[in-house]
């Protein structure tokens, strides 16, 4: 399998407790000498209206949100299949919220999750 690319949404096996769910790839593709790992933001269909959840509407996902507080890194072997990809504006919303969660960026009220 080739490395998943940033902005792609994959169906991922997160284990028995977390189950199989869509996740957004936010890491860059791995090279041959790198570990075959991907950093992901899981999608939930049970959002809590947190400021760290990002709702994007795409045809291949049920209504829900990407939860940037639940950032995970997993082996490529856990990725089941690619579901689609976010456009640059949608990806930027997730990236900005992630940077805010990690306190690398401040967000003003009009920038927060829409």
C-alpha positions as CSV (number, residue, x, y, z in Angstrom):
1,X,0.0,0.0,0.0
2,X,1.2,3.5,-0.8
3,X,1.4,6.1,2.0
4,X,-1.8,7.8,2.8
5,X,-1.7,11.5,1.9
6,X,-2.5,14.6,3.9
7,X,-6.1,15.5,3.5
8,X,-7.4,12.0,2.7
9,X,-10.1,10.4,4.7
10,X,-9.7,6.7,5.4
11,X,-11.7,4.1,7.1
12,X,-9.5,2.9,9.9
13,X,-9.5,0.1,12.4
14,X,-8.9,1.8,15.8
15,X,-9.4,-1.3,17.8
16,X,-12.3,-2.9,19.7
17,X,-13.1,0.1,22.0
18,X,-12.7,2.8,19.4
19,X,-14.1,0.7,16.5
20,X,-13.7,1.2,12.8
21,X,-14.3,4.8,11.8
22,X,-13.4,7.5,9.3
23,X,-10.2,9.4,10.0
24,X,-8.5,12.4,8.4
25,X,-4.8,12.0,7.6
26,X,-2.9,15.1,8.7
27,X,0.7,13.7,8.5
28,X,2.8,13.8,5.3
29,X,3.5,10.6,3.4
30,X,6.1,8.3,4.8
31,X,9.3,7.6,2.8
32,X,11.1,4.2,2.6
33,X,13.3,4.9,5.6
34,X,10.5,6.2,7.7
35,X,8.2,4.2,9.9
36,X,4.9,3.3,8.1
37,X,2.8,5.5,10.4
38,X,0.0,8.0,9.8
39,X,-1.2,10.7,12.2
40,X,-5.0,11.0,12.1
41,X,-7.9,13.0,13.3
42,X,-10.9,10.7,13.9
43,X,-14.4,11.6,12.7
44,X,-17.3,11.2,15.2
45,X,-21.0,11.1,14.5
46,X,-21.6,12.1,18.2
47,X,-20.2,15.6,18.4
48,X,-20.2,17.4,21.8
49,X,-20.2,20.9,20.3
50,X,-16.6,21.4,21.5
51,X,-14.5,24.2,20.1
52,X,-12.1,21.5,19.0
53,X,-14.5,19.7,16.7
54,X,-14.7,20.6,13.0
55,X,-17.7,19.9,11.0
56,X,-17.2,19.5,7.2
57,X,-19.9,18.4,4.8
58,X,-18.7,15.8,2.3
59,X,-20.8,13.2,0.5
60,X,-18.7,10.3,1.8
61,X,-19.2,11.0,5.5
62,X,-22.2,10.9,7.8
63,X,-23.1,14.1,9.6
64,X,-20.6,14.6,12.4
65,X,-17.2,16.3,13.1
66,X,-13.5,15.7,13.2
67,X,-12.3,15.7,16.8
68,X,-8.8,17.3,16.9
69,X,-8.5,16.5,20.6
70,X,-8.4,12.8,19.7
71,X,-5.2,13.0,17.6
72,X,-3.8,9.5,17.0
73,X,-0.8,7.9,15.2
74,X,-1.2,4.4,13.9
75,X,0.5,2.0,11.5
76,X,-0.5,2.0,7.9
77,X,-1.7,-1.6,8.3
78,X,-4.7,-0.3,10.3
79,X,-6.0,1.8,7.3
80,X,-8.7,-0.2,5.5
81,X,-9.7,1.9,2.5
82,X,-9.7,5.5,1.3
83,X,-13.1,7.1,1.4
84,X,-12.3,10.5,-0.2
85,X,-10.4,13.7,0.5
86,X,-11.1,17.1,1.9
87,X,-10.6,20.2,-0.3
88,X,-8.0,22.8,0.8
89,X,-10.5,25.0,2.6
90,X,-11.9,22.1,4.6
91,X,-8.4,20.8,5.5
92,X,-7.4,24.3,6.6
93,X,-10.3,24.5,9.0
94,X,-9.1,21.2,10.7
95,X,-5.5,22.3,10.6
96,X,-6.3,25.7,12.2
97,X,-8.3,24.1,15.0
98,X,-5.6,21.5,15.6
99,X,-3.0,24.3,15.9
100,X,-5.3,26.1,18.4
101,X,-5.7,22.8,20.4
102,X,-1.9,22.5,20.6
103,X,-1.6,26.3,21.4
104,X,0.5,27.0,18.3
105,X,-2.1,29.5,17.1
106,X,-4.8,31.7,18.7
107,X,-8.2,31.8,17.1
108,X,-10.6,34.7,17.3
109,X,-14.3,34.1,17.7
110,X,-15.1,34.4,13.9
111,X,-12.4,31.8,13.1
112,X,-13.7,29.2,15.5
113,X,-15.4,26.1,14.1
114,X,-18.3,27.0,11.9
